[in-house]
Amino acid sequence: MLWLVGRDRYEAFKQRQLSYTPLLPATVSFPQTGYYFMKDEQHYVFFDAASMGGAHGHADALSLEWMWKRNLLFLDPGRYTYEEGEWRRYFKSTRAHSTITVDGLDQTPYVASQEWGQPLAECVTNRWITGEEYDFIDASHNGYMRLEDPVLHRRWLLLGKKRNVMIIVDWLESAGVHAIEQRFQLPPSADVRIPDGGSTDMLKTIVDYSSAVQMQMHWKTSRDQMGDFAVVSEQGWVSEIYGVKAETSTIVGKGTMTGKMGIVTVCTPVDLEEDRMLPIITRLEIDHNRQEVSISYKDEAGPLDIRLDCDEIDWTR
């Protein structure tokens, strides 16, 4: 570079480089595309509220990826291959992403490697809020409205910035009976533990990652008619490099719904080497008729009460 620009300009460039102060990570949104990035010094979350993006798109509406303290917690599976076949279909499918599937179907009908059927799933962002304490997205898609008995999926995601908590709320609305799966794709290094088979009133799962990071996940549901809902770990696949795939784990909350249903999932990561106490969920309530969620939890920073509904968010320390 020196011989291209000369000594004076080289020295000026060098001084500017030495005096450069990196900007702190900041949340940014692209509402025209439907892509939302929630960022601070610890969190990096990508939320996909984009409509189907043509032949190369994946059926991944309302899915998310999450990195905390440079540890990947939830991931995107990648693409693996462009060749037509079961693996091309899997990696483009809804079930390969961290979102909801209904009746085992893709949000948009799959036709071939470079072709999706009609209608294409479309997303709408209902609310987007960013601030010092948290970021919040409220979005929905109409991919399952094509069914003979239509199903509307709406998802809220709240990420605490000064508190290590993510709250995911899924609202589903239909008239008939449907099988639903709420899926979370994990990295291959993750180890999943489900105490008591995941069948208690407030379901719980513990995920241990390759570092000292551990995450607790708690679920609660609300619906028109009682039915089974359980949390299990299933085999999944991830492709970090084109043409190479690896086995991984997928956390799946599965059950049946009739009419309206709500699922709230609270995720609390901790660093076992640095954090002095594990977060404790003291209250977790969801009302599908009023579309309202209330959470109380406590960590080393103290107690926190959160209430969400269709109009406002209460965040009380």
MOVEN-V121401 format. One record per residue. N is the residue number from 1. PSI is psi in whole degrees, -180 to 180 (* if undefined). BURIAL is + if it has 9 or more other ideal C-beta (glycine too) atoms within 8 Angstrom, else -. D_CENTER is the distance of its C-alpha to the mean C-alpha in Angstrom with 1 decimal. Layout:
N/PSI/BURIAL/D_CENTER
N/PSI/BURIAL/D_CENTER
This chain:
1/-34/-/44.2
2/-46/-/47.3
3/-16/-/49.7
4/-40/-/47.7
5/-13/-/47.5
6/160/-/50.3
7/-45/-/50.4
8/-48/-/50.1
9/-35/-/46.9
10/-45/+/45.5
11/-37/-/46.2
12/-45/-/44.6
13/-40/+/41.4
14/-43/-/41.4
15/-40/-/41.8
16/-39/-/39.0
17/-42/-/36.7
18/-30/-/37.9
19/0/-/37.4
20/131/-/33.9
21/115/-/31.4
22/141/-/27.7
23/145/-/25.7
24/146/-/23.0
25/139/-/19.4
26/145/-/18.6
27/141/+/15.9
28/144/-/16.7
29/151/+/15.9
30/76/-/17.4
31/-28/-/17.7
32/-26/-/20.1
33/-23/-/17.8
34/17/+/14.5
35/133/+/12.8
36/130/+/11.6
37/118/+/11.7
38/117/+/11.5
39/143/+/14.0
40/-162/+/16.7
41/-21/-/18.8
42/-35/-/16.3
43/147/+/12.7
44/109/+/11.3
45/131/+/7.9
46/127/+/7.8
47/130/+/6.7
48/102/+/8.7
49/35/+/11.1
50/145/+/13.9
51/165/+/16.4
52/128/+/17.5
53/49/-/19.1
54/-165/-/22.2
55/-34/-/23.3
56/-9/-/21.1
57/159/+/17.9
58/157/-/15.3
59/68/+/14.3
60/31/+/10.6
61/135/+/10.5
62/22/+/7.5
63/168/+/5.2
64/157/+/3.3
65/146/+/5.5
66/126/+/6.8
67/134/+/10.6
68/125/+/12.8
69/41/-/16.5
70/17/-/16.4
71/127/+/14.8
72/119/-/11.9
73/-52/+/9.6
74/139/+/6.9
75/166/+/8.5
76/141/+/9.7
77/-15/+/12.8
78/-166/+/15.2
79/-30/-/18.2
80/-57/+/20.9
81/157/+/23.7
82/-3/-/25.1
83/136/-/27.6
84/140/-/27.6
85/-176/-/27.0
86/-32/-/24.7
87/-36/+/22.6
88/-44/+/22.2
89/-41/+/21.1
90/-50/+/18.7
91/-18/+/16.8
92/-7/+/16.7
93/162/+/15.7
94/-40/+/12.9
95/-15/+/13.1
96/-1/+/12.4
97/165/+/8.9
98/77/+/5.6
99/-165/+/6.8
100/137/+/10.2
101/148/+/13.5
102/125/+/16.8
103/28/-/20.0
104/12/-/18.7
105/156/+/18.9
106/154/+/17.2
107/-33/+/16.2
108/136/+/19.2
109/130/+/22.1
110/134/+/22.6
111/-56/-/26.2
112/177/-/26.5
113/-41/-/25.1
114/29/-/25.8
115/127/-/25.8
116/150/+/23.6
117/-175/-/25.3
118/149/-/25.6
119/153/-/24.2
120/137/-/21.3
121/133/+/18.1
122/142/+/18.0
123/152/+/15.5
124/130/+/16.6
125/116/+/15.3
126/-39/-/17.0
127/144/-/16.5
128/118/+/15.5
129/131/-/16.7
130/138/-/17.0
131/-170/-/19.4
132/-35/-/20.6
133/-36/-/18.9
134/164/+/15.4
135/148/+/13.3
136/134/+/12.2
137/139/+/11.1
138/112/+/12.3
139/162/+/12.3
140/163/+/13.6
141/158/+/14.9
142/18/+/18.2
143/-35/+/17.8
144/6/+/18.9
145/-11/-/21.6
146/-14/-/23.8
147/158/+/24.4
148/-39/-/27.7
149/100/-/26.1
150/148/+/23.3
151/127/+/19.9
152/130/+/17.9
153/124/+/14.1
154/135/+/12.9
155/134/+/9.6
156/140/+/9.8
157/124/+/7.7
158/126/+/10.2
159/119/+/10.4
160/133/+/13.8
161/-46/+/15.7
162/-8/-/18.9
163/138/+/17.3
164/79/+/14.8
165/139/+/12.5
166/132/+/9.1
167/124/+/9.4
168/126/+/7.4
169/123/+/10.2
170/125/+/10.8
171/130/+/14.4
172/137/+/16.3
173/127/+/19.9
174/-173/+/22.7
175/-37/-/26.3
176/-162/-/26.5
177/135/-/25.1
178/151/+/21.9
179/128/+/20.1
180/150/+/16.3
181/129/+/13.7
182/118/+/10.1
183/139/+/9.0
184/119/+/7.1
185/126/+/8.9
186/158/+/10.9
187/157/+/13.6
188/-25/+/17.1
189/-11/-/18.3
190/143/+/16.2
191/124/-/18.3
192/133/+/17.1
193/130/-/19.4
194/100/+/19.4
195/138/+/22.3
196/27/-/24.7
197/9/-/22.9
198/39/+/20.1
199/14/-/22.5
200/177/-/23.2
201/-47/-/22.8
202/101/+/19.8
203/148/+/18.0
204/142/+/17.1
205/143/+/15.8
206/131/+/16.5
207/123/+/15.1
208/130/-/17.7
209/176/+/17.1
210/-24/-/20.1
211/-157/-/20.9
212/11/-/21.5
213/134/+/17.9
214/146/+/16.9
215/134/+/14.0
216/140/+/14.7
217/131/+/12.5
218/141/+/14.3
219/151/+/14.2
220/148/+/16.7
221/161/+/17.5
222/136/-/20.0
223/167/+/21.8
224/-44/-/25.1
225/141/-/26.4
226/145/-/25.8
227/173/+/24.4
228/141/-/22.9
229/122/+/19.3
230/157/+/18.7
231/128/+/16.2
232/166/+/17.2
233/128/+/16.5
234/162/-/17.3
235/137/-/18.2
236/-176/+/15.9
237/147/+/16.8
238/145/+/15.9
239/101/+/18.3
240/-24/-/18.5
241/138/-/21.9
242/131/-/23.2
243/-3/-/25.2
244/128/-/23.9
245/154/-/21.4
246/148/+/20.7
247/146/-/19.8
248/-178/+/16.7
249/146/+/15.2
250/126/+/12.5
251/128/+/11.9
252/121/+/12.7
253/117/+/13.4
254/148/+/16.2
255/-166/+/19.0
256/155/+/21.0
257/148/+/21.2
258/121/+/24.2
259/-122/+/24.1
260/148/+/21.4
261/145/+/18.6
262/141/+/15.9
263/123/+/13.4
264/133/+/12.3
265/125/+/10.2
266/123/+/11.2
267/126/+/10.2
268/98/+/13.2
269/150/+/13.9
270/156/+/17.6
271/109/+/20.1
272/-18/-/22.8
273/-22/-/25.4
274/-37/-/25.0
275/137/+/23.7
276/-21/-/26.5
277/152/-/24.8
278/142/-/21.8
279/145/+/19.9
280/123/-/21.3
281/114/+/19.8
282/-20/-/23.0
283/135/-/21.9
284/110/+/19.1
285/145/-/20.1
286/137/+/18.8
287/110/+/21.2
288/-25/+/20.3
289/-43/-/23.6
290/-7/-/23.2
291/66/+/19.4
292/139/+/19.5
293/138/+/17.6
294/132/+/19.4
295/135/+/18.4
296/129/+/20.9
297/164/+/20.3
298/134/+/22.4
299/-167/+/22.2
300/-15/-/24.8
301/-8/-/24.5
302/-173/-/25.6
303/155/-/24.4
304/130/+/21.8
305/132/+/21.6
306/133/+/18.9
307/130/+/19.5
308/139/+/17.5
309/-169/+/19.1
310/-10/-/19.4
311/-33/-/21.7
312/169/-/21.0
313/126/+/19.3
314/123/-/21.5
315/105/+/20.8
316/122/-/23.8
317/*/-/24.7
